[in-house]
Amino acid sequence: MANVNVRNLPDEVHRAIRIQAARNGRSTEAEIRAILEQAVKPEGRMKLGSFLASAAREAGGLTDEEHALFESARIKSPARAVSFE
């Protein structure tokens, strides 16, 4: 896992994160991880392929059967970083 250092974090921001962490029963470090994860992976986010398929379906471009075909063919595993070695 990666490590990140945040410099020049205002004291009031750090204090607010500590308070929020205590309310959530987590350490400050765990709270910061949760905040960052929520920022980049919100629960309600829609992935690009799903968005394009729904837009096409709403525009009359895809039937339900075609949409189901795309859904079944879609790769559902997480993306992996490319290795050039």
MOCOR-V373179 format. One record per helix or strand of 3 or more residues. SS is the DSSP state (A for helix, B for strand). FROM is the first residue (numbers start at 0). LEN is the number of residues. If there is no record, write none. Layout:
BEGIN
{{SS	FROM	LEN} {SS	FROM	LEN}}
END
This chain:
BEGIN
{{A	10	13} {A	27	13} {A	47	11} {A	63	10}}
END
